Amino acid sequence: MAEYKERYVPADTNAGWPIAGGVILLTLILIGTVTYIHKQTYKHPTDVTWHGKGSGDAARPEGTAH
């Protein structure tokens, strides 16, 4: 009769945590960067400075009413 050999090899399931942590950290950095850029550059369409000088919009001639 053949001799029985144990063939169980335990899985190494914790090997991906550094990569997952790096991806999560990169995601948080990108979210922070996008939020900062958005808050610094976004102008709401009802903001009075939205159609500012040099924006390319046609300005009304001086002395004209609304």
PDBQT receptor file of N, H, CA, C and O in Angstrom, charges set to zero:
ATOM      1  N   MET A   1       0.829  -1.167   0.000  1.00  0.00    +0.000 N 
ATOM      2  CA  MET A   1       0.000   0.000   0.000  1.00  0.00    +0.000 C 
ATOM      3  C   MET A   1       0.886   1.246   0.000  1.00  0.00    +0.000 C 
ATOM      4  O   MET A   1       1.949   1.259   0.619  1.00  0.00    +0.000 OA
ATOM      5  N   ALA A   2       0.431   2.311  -0.711  1.00  0.00    +0.000 N 
ATOM      6  H   ALA A   2      -0.433   2.301  -1.214  1.00  0.00    +0.000 HD
ATOM      7  CA  ALA A   2       1.213   3.535  -0.836  1.00  0.00    +0.000 C 
ATOM      8  C   ALA A   2       1.135   4.338   0.453  1.00  0.00    +0.000 C 
ATOM      9  O   ALA A   2       0.125   4.350   1.155  1.00  0.00    +0.000 OA
ATOM     10  N   GLU A   3       2.236   5.003   0.729  1.00  0.00    +0.000 N 
ATOM     11  H   GLU A   3       3.057   4.994   0.158  1.00  0.00    +0.000 HD
ATOM     12  CA  GLU A   3       2.293   5.809   1.950  1.00  0.00    +0.000 C 
ATOM     13  C   GLU A   3       1.576   7.144   1.717  1.00  0.00    +0.000 C 
ATOM     14  O   GLU A   3       1.743   7.752   0.659  1.00  0.00    +0.000 OA
ATOM     15  N   TYR A   4       0.792   7.602   2.677  1.00  0.00    +0.000 N 
ATOM     16  H   TYR A   4       0.657   7.108   3.536  1.00  0.00    +0.000 HD
ATOM     17  CA  TYR A   4       0.038   8.859   2.574  1.00  0.00    +0.000 C 
ATOM     18  C   TYR A   4       0.962  10.021   2.919  1.00  0.00    +0.000 C 
ATOM     19  O   TYR A   4       1.659   9.999   3.934  1.00  0.00    +0.000 OA
ATOM     20  N   LYS A   5       0.955  11.059   2.039  1.00  0.00    +0.000 N 
ATOM     21  H   LYS A   5       0.388  11.077   1.215  1.00  0.00    +0.000 HD
ATOM     22  CA  LYS A   5       1.742  12.264   2.301  1.00  0.00    +0.000 C 
ATOM     23  C   LYS A   5       0.790  13.429   2.462  1.00  0.00    +0.000 C 
ATOM     24  O   LYS A   5      -0.137  13.611   1.672  1.00  0.00    +0.000 OA
ATOM     25  N   GLU A   6       1.029  14.203   3.484  1.00  0.00    +0.000 N 
ATOM     26  H   GLU A   6       1.782  14.055   4.126  1.00  0.00    +0.000 HD
ATOM     27  CA  GLU A   6       0.218  15.409   3.726  1.00  0.00    +0.000 C 
ATOM     28  C   GLU A   6       0.536  16.423   2.641  1.00  0.00    +0.000 C 
ATOM     29  O   GLU A   6       1.702  16.761   2.436  1.00  0.00    +0.000 OA
ATOM     30  N   ARG A   7      -0.483  16.916   1.941  1.00  0.00    +0.000 N 
ATOM     31  H   ARG A   7      -1.430  16.642   2.108  1.00  0.00    +0.000 HD
ATOM     32  CA  ARG A   7      -0.272  17.854   0.847  1.00  0.00    +0.000 C 
ATOM     33  C   ARG A   7      -0.860  19.231   1.130  1.00  0.00    +0.000 C 
ATOM     34  O   ARG A   7      -0.877  20.082   0.241  1.00  0.00    +0.000 OA
ATOM     35  N   TYR A   8      -1.325  19.463   2.305  1.00  0.00    +0.000 N 
ATOM     36  H   TYR A   8      -1.311  18.772   3.028  1.00  0.00    +0.000 HD
ATOM     37  CA  TYR A   8      -1.920  20.750   2.657  1.00  0.00    +0.000 C 
ATOM     38  C   TYR A   8      -0.828  21.811   2.742  1.00  0.00    +0.000 C 
ATOM     39  O   TYR A   8       0.166  21.651   3.450  1.00  0.00    +0.000 OA
ATOM     40  N   VAL A   9      -1.037  22.901   2.000  1.00  0.00    +0.000 N 
ATOM     41  H   VAL A   9      -1.845  23.031   1.425  1.00  0.00    +0.000 HD
ATOM     42  CA  VAL A   9      -0.117  24.032   2.053  1.00  0.00    +0.000 C 
ATOM     43  C   VAL A   9      -0.934  25.233   2.508  1.00  0.00    +0.000 C 
ATOM     44  O   VAL A   9      -1.836  25.666   1.791  1.00  0.00    +0.000 OA
ATOM     45  N   PRO A  10      -0.641  25.776   3.679  1.00  0.00    +0.000 N 
ATOM     46  CA  PRO A  10      -1.417  26.920   4.159  1.00  0.00    +0.000 C 
ATOM     47  C   PRO A  10      -1.245  28.128   3.237  1.00  0.00    +0.000 C 
ATOM     48  O   PRO A  10      -0.146  28.412   2.762  1.00  0.00    +0.000 OA
ATOM     49  N   ALA A  11      -2.337  28.822   3.000  1.00  0.00    +0.000 N 
ATOM     50  H   ALA A  11      -3.230  28.591   3.386  1.00  0.00    +0.000 HD
ATOM     51  CA  ALA A  11      -2.307  29.987   2.112  1.00  0.00    +0.000 C 
ATOM     52  C   ALA A  11      -1.732  31.191   2.835  1.00  0.00    +0.000 C 
ATOM     53  O   ALA A  11      -1.954  31.386   4.030  1.00  0.00    +0.000 OA
ATOM     54  N   ASP A  12      -0.997  31.987   2.093  1.00  0.00    +0.000 N 
ATOM     55  H   ASP A  12      -0.817  31.829   1.122  1.00  0.00    +0.000 HD
ATOM     56  CA  ASP A  12      -0.472  33.253   2.623  1.00  0.00    +0.000 C 
ATOM     57  C   ASP A  12      -1.425  34.354   2.153  1.00  0.00    +0.000 C 
ATOM     58  O   ASP A  12      -1.222  34.940   1.090  1.00  0.00    +0.000 OA
ATOM     59  N   THR A  13      -2.451  34.631   2.937  1.00  0.00    +0.000 N 
ATOM     60  H   THR A  13      -2.616  34.154   3.801  1.00  0.00    +0.000 HD
ATOM     61  CA  THR A  13      -3.518  35.544   2.503  1.00  0.00    +0.000 C 
ATOM     62  C   THR A  13      -3.310  36.987   2.944  1.00  0.00    +0.000 C 
ATOM     63  O   THR A  13      -4.129  37.842   2.607  1.00  0.00    +0.000 OA
ATOM     64  N   ASN A  14      -2.272  37.283   3.667  1.00  0.00    +0.000 N 
ATOM     65  H   ASN A  14      -1.606  36.588   3.940  1.00  0.00    +0.000 HD
ATOM     66  CA  ASN A  14      -2.044  38.647   4.141  1.00  0.00    +0.000 C 
ATOM     67  C   ASN A  14      -1.037  39.407   3.292  1.00  0.00    +0.000 C 
ATOM     68  O   ASN A  14      -0.619  40.497   3.683  1.00  0.00    +0.000 OA
ATOM     69  N   ALA A  15      -0.644  38.889   2.184  1.00  0.00    +0.000 N 
ATOM     70  H   ALA A  15      -0.983  38.003   1.867  1.00  0.00    +0.000 HD
ATOM     71  CA  ALA A  15       0.416  39.493   1.389  1.00  0.00    +0.000 C 
ATOM     72  C   ALA A  15      -0.034  40.756   0.652  1.00  0.00    +0.000 C 
ATOM     73  O   ALA A  15       0.822  41.548   0.256  1.00  0.00    +0.000 OA
ATOM     74  N   GLY A  16      -1.328  40.980   0.450  1.00  0.00    +0.000 N 
ATOM     75  H   GLY A  16      -2.023  40.337   0.771  1.00  0.00    +0.000 HD
ATOM     76  CA  GLY A  16      -1.791  42.116  -0.334  1.00  0.00    +0.000 C 
ATOM     77  C   GLY A  16      -2.079  43.373   0.461  1.00  0.00    +0.000 C 
ATOM     78  O   GLY A  16      -2.427  44.393  -0.132  1.00  0.00    +0.000 OA
ATOM     79  N   TRP A  17      -1.948  43.343   1.782  1.00  0.00    +0.000 N 
ATOM     80  H   TRP A  17      -1.664  42.514   2.264  1.00  0.00    +0.000 HD
ATOM     81  CA  TRP A  17      -2.296  44.508   2.595  1.00  0.00    +0.000 C 
ATOM     82  C   TRP A  17      -1.442  45.741   2.322  1.00  0.00    +0.000 C 
ATOM     83  O   TRP A  17      -1.996  46.840   2.315  1.00  0.00    +0.000 OA
ATOM     84  N   PRO A  18      -0.153  45.641   2.101  1.00  0.00    +0.000 N 
ATOM     85  CA  PRO A  18       0.613  46.858   1.779  1.00  0.00    +0.000 C 
ATOM     86  C   PRO A  18       0.149  47.522   0.479  1.00  0.00    +0.000 C 
ATOM     87  O   PRO A  18       0.087  48.748   0.396  1.00  0.00    +0.000 OA
ATOM     88  N   ILE A  19      -0.172  46.729  -0.515  1.00  0.00    +0.000 N 
ATOM     89  H   ILE A  19      -0.122  45.732  -0.447  1.00  0.00    +0.000 HD
ATOM     90  CA  ILE A  19      -0.652  47.293  -1.781  1.00  0.00    +0.000 C 
ATOM     91  C   ILE A  19      -2.024  47.929  -1.581  1.00  0.00    +0.000 C 
ATOM     92  O   ILE A  19      -2.278  49.026  -2.079  1.00  0.00    +0.000 OA
ATOM     93  N   ALA A  20      -2.909  47.250  -0.856  1.00  0.00    +0.000 N 
ATOM     94  H   ALA A  20      -2.703  46.359  -0.451  1.00  0.00    +0.000 HD
ATOM     95  CA  ALA A  20      -4.239  47.808  -0.598  1.00  0.00    +0.000 C 
ATOM     96  C   ALA A  20      -4.128  49.102   0.201  1.00  0.00    +0.000 C 
ATOM     97  O   ALA A  20      -4.854  50.059  -0.069  1.00  0.00    +0.000 OA
ATOM     98  N   GLY A  21      -3.239  49.140   1.170  1.00  0.00    +0.000 N 
ATOM     99  H   GLY A  21      -2.650  48.362   1.390  1.00  0.00    +0.000 HD
ATOM    100  CA  GLY A  21      -3.032  50.362   1.947  1.00  0.00    +0.000 C 
ATOM    101  C   GLY A  21      -2.507  51.495   1.083  1.00  0.00    +0.000 C 
ATOM    102  O   GLY A  21      -2.904  52.647   1.258  1.00  0.00    +0.000 OA
ATOM    103  N   GLY A  22      -1.615  51.173   0.150  1.00  0.00    +0.000 N 
ATOM    104  H   GLY A  22      -1.293  50.237   0.008  1.00  0.00    +0.000 HD
ATOM    105  CA  GLY A  22      -1.095  52.183  -0.769  1.00  0.00    +0.000 C 
ATOM    106  C   GLY A  22      -2.171  52.741  -1.680  1.00  0.00    +0.000 C 
ATOM    107  O   GLY A  22      -2.210  53.943  -1.942  1.00  0.00    +0.000 OA
ATOM    108  N   VAL A  23      -3.046  51.869  -2.165  1.00  0.00    +0.000 N 
ATOM    109  H   VAL A  23      -3.015  50.893  -1.952  1.00  0.00    +0.000 HD
ATOM    110  CA  VAL A  23      -4.137  52.319  -3.029  1.00  0.00    +0.000 C 
ATOM    111  C   VAL A  23      -5.097  53.212  -2.252  1.00  0.00    +0.000 C 
ATOM    112  O   VAL A  23      -5.552  54.232  -2.770  1.00  0.00    +0.000 OA
ATOM    113  N   ILE A  24      -5.404  52.840  -1.022  1.00  0.00    +0.000 N 
ATOM    114  H   ILE A  24      -5.034  52.012  -0.601  1.00  0.00    +0.000 HD
ATOM    115  CA  ILE A  24      -6.298  53.654  -0.192  1.00  0.00    +0.000 C 
ATOM    116  C   ILE A  24      -5.656  55.008   0.111  1.00  0.00    +0.000 C 
ATOM    117  O   ILE A  24      -6.330  56.036   0.056  1.00  0.00    +0.000 OA
ATOM    118  N   LEU A  25      -4.371  55.017   0.426  1.00  0.00    +0.000 N 
ATOM    119  H   LEU A  25      -3.824  54.181   0.470  1.00  0.00    +0.000 HD
ATOM    120  CA  LEU A  25      -3.666  56.278   0.696  1.00  0.00    +0.000 C 
ATOM    121  C   LEU A  25      -3.644  57.170  -0.547  1.00  0.00    +0.000 C 
ATOM    122  O   LEU A  25      -3.876  58.375  -0.447  1.00  0.00    +0.000 OA
ATOM    123  N   LEU A  26      -3.368  56.592  -1.710  1.00  0.00    +0.000 N 
ATOM    124  H   LEU A  26      -3.180  55.613  -1.791  1.00  0.00    +0.000 HD
ATOM    125  CA  LEU A  26      -3.374  57.359  -2.957  1.00  0.00    +0.000 C 
ATOM    126  C   LEU A  26      -4.763  57.932  -3.226  1.00  0.00    +0.000 C 
ATOM    127  O   LEU A  26      -4.887  59.077  -3.662  1.00  0.00    +0.000 OA
ATOM    128  N   THR A  27      -5.801  57.150  -2.971  1.00  0.00    +0.000 N 
ATOM    129  H   THR A  27      -5.700  56.220  -2.617  1.00  0.00    +0.000 HD
ATOM    130  CA  THR A  27      -7.175  57.622  -3.164  1.00  0.00    +0.000 C 
ATOM    131  C   THR A  27      -7.475  58.807  -2.261  1.00  0.00    +0.000 C 
ATOM    132  O   THR A  27      -8.067  59.790  -2.708  1.00  0.00    +0.000 OA
ATOM    133  N   LEU A  28      -7.080  58.729  -1.009  1.00  0.00    +0.000 N 
ATOM    134  H   LEU A  28      -6.599  57.931  -0.646  1.00  0.00    +0.000 HD
ATOM    135  CA  LEU A  28      -7.325  59.841  -0.079  1.00  0.00    +0.000 C 
ATOM    136  C   LEU A  28      -6.559  61.097  -0.494  1.00  0.00    +0.000 C 
ATOM    137  O   LEU A  28      -7.084  62.206  -0.392  1.00  0.00    +0.000 OA
ATOM    138  N   ILE A  29      -5.337  60.928  -0.956  1.00  0.00    +0.000 N 
ATOM    139  H   ILE A  29      -4.911  60.027  -1.039  1.00  0.00    +0.000 HD
ATOM    140  CA  ILE A  29      -4.545  62.075  -1.416  1.00  0.00    +0.000 C 
ATOM    141  C   ILE A  29      -5.205  62.717  -2.634  1.00  0.00    +0.000 C 
ATOM    142  O   ILE A  29      -5.286  63.943  -2.719  1.00  0.00    +0.000 OA
ATOM    143  N   LEU A  30      -5.678  61.901  -3.576  1.00  0.00    +0.000 N 
ATOM    144  H   LEU A  30      -5.612  60.905  -3.507  1.00  0.00    +0.000 HD
ATOM    145  CA  LEU A  30      -6.320  62.441  -4.774  1.00  0.00    +0.000 C 
ATOM    146  C   LEU A  30      -7.636  63.141  -4.436  1.00  0.00    +0.000 C 
ATOM    147  O   LEU A  30      -7.941  64.185  -5.011  1.00  0.00    +0.000 OA
ATOM    148  N   ILE A  31      -8.414  62.585  -3.519  1.00  0.00    +0.000 N 
ATOM    149  H   ILE A  31      -8.166  61.736  -3.052  1.00  0.00    +0.000 HD
ATOM    150  CA  ILE A  31      -9.666  63.233  -3.104  1.00  0.00    +0.000 C 
ATOM    151  C   ILE A  31      -9.359  64.584  -2.467  1.00  0.00    +0.000 C 
ATOM    152  O   ILE A  31     -10.040  65.569  -2.753  1.00  0.00    +0.000 OA
ATOM    153  N   GLY A  32      -8.350  64.642  -1.614  1.00  0.00    +0.000 N 
ATOM    154  H   GLY A  32      -7.797  63.842  -1.382  1.00  0.00    +0.000 HD
ATOM    155  CA  GLY A  32      -7.962  65.904  -1.001  1.00  0.00    +0.000 C 
ATOM    156  C   GLY A  32      -7.492  66.923  -2.023  1.00  0.00    +0.000 C 
ATOM    157  O   GLY A  32      -7.836  68.100  -1.921  1.00  0.00    +0.000 OA
ATOM    158  N   THR A  33      -6.713  66.494  -3.004  1.00  0.00    +0.000 N 
ATOM    159  H   THR A  33      -6.433  65.538  -3.087  1.00  0.00    +0.000 HD
ATOM    160  CA  THR A  33      -6.219  67.394  -4.037  1.00  0.00    +0.000 C 
ATOM    161  C   THR A  33      -7.360  67.940  -4.884  1.00  0.00    +0.000 C 
ATOM    162  O   THR A  33      -7.409  69.138  -5.163  1.00  0.00    +0.000 OA
ATOM    163  N   VAL A  34      -8.266  67.080  -5.288  1.00  0.00    +0.000 N 
ATOM    164  H   VAL A  34      -8.226  66.107  -5.061  1.00  0.00    +0.000 HD
ATOM    165  CA  VAL A  34      -9.395  67.512  -6.110  1.00  0.00    +0.000 C 
ATOM    166  C   VAL A  34     -10.287  68.477  -5.338  1.00  0.00    +0.000 C 
ATOM    167  O   VAL A  34     -10.759  69.467  -5.896  1.00  0.00    +0.000 OA
ATOM    168  N   THR A  35     -10.519  68.196  -4.056  1.00  0.00    +0.000 N 
ATOM    169  H   THR A  35     -10.136  67.391  -3.603  1.00  0.00    +0.000 HD
ATOM    170  CA  THR A  35     -11.340  69.086  -3.230  1.00  0.00    +0.000 C 
ATOM    171  C   THR A  35     -10.682  70.451  -3.097  1.00  0.00    +0.000 C 
ATOM    172  O   THR A  35     -11.358  71.475  -3.200  1.00  0.00    +0.000 OA
ATOM    173  N   TYR A  36      -9.383  70.480  -2.871  1.00  0.00    +0.000 N 
ATOM    174  H   TYR A  36      -8.834  69.649  -2.787  1.00  0.00    +0.000 HD
ATOM    175  CA  TYR A  36      -8.666  71.751  -2.741  1.00  0.00    +0.000 C 
ATOM    176  C   TYR A  36      -8.739  72.558  -4.044  1.00  0.00    +0.000 C 
ATOM    177  O   TYR A  36      -9.034  73.753  -4.016  1.00  0.00    +0.000 OA
ATOM    178  N   ILE A  37      -8.473  71.913  -5.176  1.00  0.00    +0.000 N 
ATOM    179  H   ILE A  37      -8.233  70.943  -5.199  1.00  0.00    +0.000 HD
ATOM    180  CA  ILE A  37      -8.513  72.616  -6.458  1.00  0.00    +0.000 C 
ATOM    181  C   ILE A  37      -9.921  73.130  -6.733  1.00  0.00    +0.000 C 
ATOM    182  O   ILE A  37     -10.087  74.254  -7.207  1.00  0.00    +0.000 OA
ATOM    183  N   HIS A  38     -10.923  72.329  -6.445  1.00  0.00    +0.000 N 
ATOM    184  H   HIS A  38     -10.787  71.415  -6.061  1.00  0.00    +0.000 HD
ATOM    185  CA  HIS A  38     -12.305  72.742  -6.680  1.00  0.00    +0.000 C 
ATOM    186  C   HIS A  38     -12.658  73.964  -5.835  1.00  0.00    +0.000 C 
ATOM    187  O   HIS A  38     -13.259  74.912  -6.340  1.00  0.00    +0.000 OA
ATOM    188  N   LYS A  39     -12.292  73.950  -4.564  1.00  0.00    +0.000 N 
ATOM    189  H   LYS A  39     -11.803  73.180  -4.154  1.00  0.00    +0.000 HD
ATOM    190  CA  LYS A  39     -12.632  75.078  -3.688  1.00  0.00    +0.000 C 
ATOM    191  C   LYS A  39     -11.879  76.342  -4.076  1.00  0.00    +0.000 C 
ATOM    192  O   LYS A  39     -12.382  77.445  -3.864  1.00  0.00    +0.000 OA
ATOM    193  N   GLN A  40     -10.689  76.204  -4.638  1.00  0.00    +0.000 N 
ATOM    194  H   GLN A  40     -10.280  75.308  -4.811  1.00  0.00    +0.000 HD
ATOM    195  CA  GLN A  40      -9.902  77.369  -5.020  1.00  0.00    +0.000 C 
ATOM    196  C   GLN A  40     -10.342  77.972  -6.356  1.00  0.00    +0.000 C 
ATOM    197  O   GLN A  40     -10.149  79.167  -6.580  1.00  0.00    +0.000 OA
ATOM    198  N   THR A  41     -10.926  77.171  -7.243  1.00  0.00    +0.000 N 
ATOM    199  H   THR A  41     -11.083  76.200  -7.062  1.00  0.00    +0.000 HD
ATOM    200  CA  THR A  41     -11.181  77.662  -8.593  1.00  0.00    +0.000 C 
ATOM    201  C   THR A  41     -12.649  77.756  -8.981  1.00  0.00    +0.000 C 
ATOM    202  O   THR A  41     -12.968  78.442  -9.952  1.00  0.00    +0.000 OA
ATOM    203  N   TYR A  42     -13.555  77.100  -8.266  1.00  0.00    +0.000 N 
ATOM    204  H   TYR A  42     -13.296  76.543  -7.477  1.00  0.00    +0.000 HD
ATOM    205  CA  TYR A  42     -14.956  77.070  -8.677  1.00  0.00    +0.000 C 
ATOM    206  C   TYR A  42     -15.650  78.390  -8.396  1.00  0.00    +0.000 C 
ATOM    207  O   TYR A  42     -15.523  78.947  -7.306  1.00  0.00    +0.000 OA
ATOM    208  N   LYS A  43     -16.375  78.882  -9.368  1.00  0.00    +0.000 N 
ATOM    209  H   LYS A  43     -16.479  78.429 -10.253  1.00  0.00    +0.000 HD
ATOM    210  CA  LYS A  43     -17.226  80.062  -9.203  1.00  0.00    +0.000 C 
ATOM    211  C   LYS A  43     -18.639  79.663  -9.577  1.00  0.00    +0.000 C 
ATOM    212  O   LYS A  43     -18.878  79.140 -10.666  1.00  0.00    +0.000 OA
ATOM    213  N   HIS A  44     -19.571  79.909  -8.677  1.00  0.00    +0.000 N 
ATOM    214  H   HIS A  44     -19.376  80.334  -7.793  1.00  0.00    +0.000 HD
ATOM    215  CA  HIS A  44     -20.970  79.608  -8.953  1.00  0.00    +0.000 C 
ATOM    216  C   HIS A  44     -21.475  80.563 -10.029  1.00  0.00    +0.000 C 
ATOM    217  O   HIS A  44     -21.056  81.720 -10.059  1.00  0.00    +0.000 OA
ATOM    218  N   PRO A  45     -22.364  80.110 -10.916  1.00  0.00    +0.000 N 
ATOM    219  CA  PRO A  45     -22.850  80.981 -11.997  1.00  0.00    +0.000 C 
ATOM    220  C   PRO A  45     -23.539  82.250 -11.508  1.00  0.00    +0.000 C 
ATOM    221  O   PRO A  45     -23.617  83.219 -12.263  1.00  0.00    +0.000 OA
ATOM    222  N   THR A  46     -24.037  82.282 -10.285  1.00  0.00    +0.000 N 
ATOM    223  H   THR A  46     -23.973  81.495  -9.672  1.00  0.00    +0.000 HD
ATOM    224  CA  THR A  46     -24.662  83.505  -9.781  1.00  0.00    +0.000 C 
ATOM    225  C   THR A  46     -23.670  84.402  -9.049  1.00  0.00    +0.000 C 
ATOM    226  O   THR A  46     -24.048  85.460  -8.544  1.00  0.00    +0.000 OA
ATOM    227  N   ASP A  47     -22.423  83.997  -8.987  1.00  0.00    +0.000 N 
ATOM    228  H   ASP A  47     -22.116  83.138  -9.396  1.00  0.00    +0.000 HD
ATOM    229  CA  ASP A  47     -21.392  84.813  -8.348  1.00  0.00    +0.000 C 
ATOM    230  C   ASP A  47     -21.135  86.045  -9.206  1.00  0.00    +0.000 C 
ATOM    231  O   ASP A  47     -21.007  85.941 -10.426  1.00  0.00    +0.000 OA
ATOM    232  N   VAL A  48     -21.059  87.228  -8.561  1.00  0.00    +0.000 N 
ATOM    233  H   VAL A  48     -21.163  87.313  -7.570  1.00  0.00    +0.000 HD
ATOM    234  CA  VAL A  48     -20.890  88.473  -9.313  1.00  0.00    +0.000 C 
ATOM    235  C   VAL A  48     -19.524  88.561  -9.983  1.00  0.00    +0.000 C 
ATOM    236  O   VAL A  48     -19.363  89.316 -10.941  1.00  0.00    +0.000 OA
ATOM    237  N   THR A  49     -18.551  87.819  -9.512  1.00  0.00    +0.000 N 
ATOM    238  H   THR A  49     -18.682  87.205  -8.733  1.00  0.00    +0.000 HD
ATOM    239  CA  THR A  49     -17.226  87.857 -10.126  1.00  0.00    +0.000 C 
ATOM    240  C   THR A  49     -17.064  86.795 -11.206  1.00  0.00    +0.000 C 
ATOM    241  O   THR A  49     -15.987  86.674 -11.789  1.00  0.00    +0.000 OA
ATOM    242  N   TRP A  50     -18.097  86.034 -11.480  1.00  0.00    +0.000 N 
ATOM    243  H   TRP A  50     -18.972  86.132 -11.006  1.00  0.00    +0.000 HD
ATOM    244  CA  TRP A  50     -18.006  84.942 -12.445  1.00  0.00    +0.000 C 
ATOM    245  C   TRP A  50     -17.723  85.469 -13.847  1.00  0.00    +0.000 C 
ATOM    246  O   TRP A  50     -16.886  84.914 -14.560  1.00  0.00    +0.000 OA
ATOM    247  N   HIS A  51     -18.411  86.534 -14.249  1.00  0.00    +0.000 N 
ATOM    248  H   HIS A  51     -19.090  86.985 -13.670  1.00  0.00    +0.000 HD
ATOM    249  CA  HIS A  51     -18.165  87.148 -15.551  1.00  0.00    +0.000 C 
ATOM    250  C   HIS A  51     -17.211  88.319 -15.356  1.00  0.00    +0.000 C 
ATOM    251  O   HIS A  51     -17.559  89.472 -15.611  1.00  0.00    +0.000 OA
ATOM    252  N   GLY A  52     -16.029  88.012 -14.910  1.00  0.00    +0.000 N 
ATOM    253  H   GLY A  52     -15.746  87.076 -14.703  1.00  0.00    +0.000 HD
ATOM    254  CA  GLY A  52     -15.067  89.050 -14.601  1.00  0.00    +0.000 C 
ATOM    255  C   GLY A  52     -14.368  89.589 -15.830  1.00  0.00    +0.000 C 
ATOM    256  O   GLY A  52     -14.546  89.084 -16.939  1.00  0.00    +0.000 OA
ATOM    257  N   LYS A  53     -13.575  90.615 -15.620  1.00  0.00    +0.000 N 
ATOM    258  H   LYS A  53     -13.430  91.025 -14.719  1.00  0.00    +0.000 HD
ATOM    259  CA  LYS A  53     -12.830  91.243 -16.691  1.00  0.00    +0.000 C 
ATOM    260  C   LYS A  53     -11.844  90.224 -17.274  1.00  0.00    +0.000 C 
ATOM    261  O   LYS A  53     -11.136  89.530 -16.544  1.00  0.00    +0.000 OA
ATOM    262  N   GLY A  54     -11.821  90.156 -18.592  1.00  0.00    +0.000 N 
ATOM    263  H   GLY A  54     -12.396  90.720 -19.185  1.00  0.00    +0.000 HD
ATOM    264  CA  GLY A  54     -10.921  89.237 -19.256  1.00  0.00    +0.000 C 
ATOM    265  C   GLY A  54     -11.456  87.822 -19.385  1.00  0.00    +0.000 C 
ATOM    266  O   GLY A  54     -10.727  86.926 -19.807  1.00  0.00    +0.000 OA
ATOM    267  N   SER A  55     -12.722  87.603 -19.028  1.00  0.00    +0.000 N 
ATOM    268  H   SER A  55     -13.315  88.332 -18.685  1.00  0.00    +0.000 HD
ATOM    269  CA  SER A  55     -13.273  86.259 -19.111  1.00  0.00    +0.000 C 
ATOM    270  C   SER A  55     -13.749  85.907 -20.513  1.00  0.00    +0.000 C 
ATOM    271  O   SER A  55     -14.112  84.760 -20.773  1.00  0.00    +0.000 OA
ATOM    272  N   GLY A  56     -13.750  86.889 -21.425  1.00  0.00    +0.000 N 
ATOM    273  H   GLY A  56     -13.455  87.821 -21.213  1.00  0.00    +0.000 HD
ATOM    274  CA  GLY A  56     -14.178  86.624 -22.781  1.00  0.00    +0.000 C 
ATOM    275  C   GLY A  56     -15.620  87.004 -23.033  1.00  0.00    +0.000 C 
ATOM    276  O   GLY A  56     -16.064  86.986 -24.181  1.00  0.00    +0.000 OA
ATOM    277  N   ASP A  57     -16.371  87.351 -21.987  1.00  0.00    +0.000 N 
ATOM    278  H   ASP A  57     -16.010  87.365 -21.055  1.00  0.00    +0.000 HD
ATOM    279  CA  ASP A  57     -17.751  87.793 -22.158  1.00  0.00    +0.000 C 
ATOM    280  C   ASP A  57     -17.755  89.230 -22.667  1.00  0.00    +0.000 C 
ATOM    281  O   ASP A  57     -16.875  90.022 -22.327  1.00  0.00    +0.000 OA
ATOM    282  N   ALA A  58     -18.739  89.553 -23.473  1.00  0.00    +0.000 N 
ATOM    283  H   ALA A  58     -19.453  88.910 -23.749  1.00  0.00    +0.000 HD
ATOM    284  CA  ALA A  58     -18.845  90.911 -23.988  1.00  0.00    +0.000 C 
ATOM    285  C   ALA A  58     -19.305  91.841 -22.865  1.00  0.00    +0.000 C 
ATOM    286  O   ALA A  58     -20.332  91.605 -22.229  1.00  0.00    +0.000 OA
ATOM    287  N   ALA A  59     -18.551  92.869 -22.638  1.00  0.00    +0.000 N 
ATOM    288  H   ALA A  59     -17.717  93.061 -23.154  1.00  0.00    +0.000 HD
ATOM    289  CA  ALA A  59     -18.903  93.843 -21.602  1.00  0.00    +0.000 C 
ATOM    290  C   ALA A  59     -19.876  94.866 -22.161  1.00  0.00    +0.000 C 
ATOM    291  O   ALA A  59     -19.834  95.201 -23.345  1.00  0.00    +0.000 OA
ATOM    292  N   ARG A  60     -20.763  95.362 -21.283  1.00  0.00    +0.000 N 
ATOM    293  H   ARG A  60     -20.796  95.090 -20.321  1.00  0.00    +0.000 HD
ATOM    294  CA  ARG A  60     -21.688  96.437 -21.709  1.00  0.00    +0.000 C 
ATOM    295  C   ARG A  60     -20.933  97.736 -21.850  1.00  0.00    +0.000 C 
ATOM    296  O   ARG A  60     -20.021  98.010 -21.070  1.00  0.00    +0.000 OA
ATOM    297  N   PRO A  61     -21.284  98.518 -22.803  1.00  0.00    +0.000 N 
ATOM    298  CA  PRO A  61     -20.621  99.819 -22.962  1.00  0.00    +0.000 C 
ATOM    299  C   PRO A  61     -20.863 100.677 -21.725  1.00  0.00    +0.000 C 
ATOM    300  O   PRO A  61     -21.884 100.541 -21.049  1.00  0.00    +0.000 OA
ATOM    301  N   GLU A  62     -19.938 101.538 -21.447  1.00  0.00    +0.000 N 
ATOM    302  H   GLU A  62     -19.109 101.648 -21.996  1.00  0.00    +0.000 HD
ATOM    303  CA  GLU A  62     -20.053 102.444 -20.283  1.00  0.00    +0.000 C 
ATOM    304  C   GLU A  62     -21.274 103.334 -20.409  1.00  0.00    +0.000 C 
ATOM    305  O   GLU A  62     -21.584 103.813 -21.499  1.00  0.00    +0.000 OA
ATOM    306  N   GLY A  63     -21.966 103.557 -19.310  1.00  0.00    +0.000 N 
ATOM    307  H   GLY A  63     -21.714 103.168 -18.424  1.00  0.00    +0.000 HD
ATOM    308  CA  GLY A  63     -23.098 104.466 -19.286  1.00  0.00    +0.000 C 
ATOM    309  C   GLY A  63     -24.413 103.830 -19.711  1.00  0.00    +0.000 C 
ATOM    310  O   GLY A  63     -25.420 104.536 -19.758  1.00  0.00    +0.000 OA
ATOM    311  N   THR A  64     -24.464 102.570 -20.015  1.00  0.00    +0.000 N 
ATOM    312  H   THR A  64     -23.646 101.997 -19.976  1.00  0.00    +0.000 HD
ATOM    313  CA  THR A  64     -25.725 101.945 -20.419  1.00  0.00    +0.000 C 
ATOM    314  C   THR A  64     -26.365 101.292 -19.210  1.00  0.00    +0.000 C 
ATOM    315  O   THR A  64     -25.680 100.849 -18.289  1.00  0.00    +0.000 OA
ATOM    316  N   ALA A  65     -27.677 101.240 -19.227  1.00  0.00    +0.000 N 
ATOM    317  H   ALA A  65     -28.234 101.601 -19.976  1.00  0.00    +0.000 HD
ATOM    318  CA  ALA A  65     -28.421 100.607 -18.135  1.00  0.00    +0.000 C 
ATOM    319  C   ALA A  65     -28.502  99.102 -18.380  1.00  0.00    +0.000 C 
ATOM    320  O   ALA A  65     -28.073  98.611 -19.424  1.00  0.00    +0.000 OA
ATOM    321  N   HIS A  66     -29.043  98.392 -17.429  1.00  0.00    +0.000 N 
ATOM    322  H   HIS A  66     -29.391  98.791 -16.581  1.00  0.00    +0.000 HD
ATOM    323  CA  HIS A  66     -29.193  96.936 -17.515  1.00  0.00    +0.000 C 
ATOM    324  C   HIS A  66     -29.942  96.641 -18.731  1.00  0.00    +0.000 C 
ATOM    325  O   HIS A  66     -30.200  95.475 -19.030  1.00  0.00    +0.000 OA
TER     326      HIS A  66
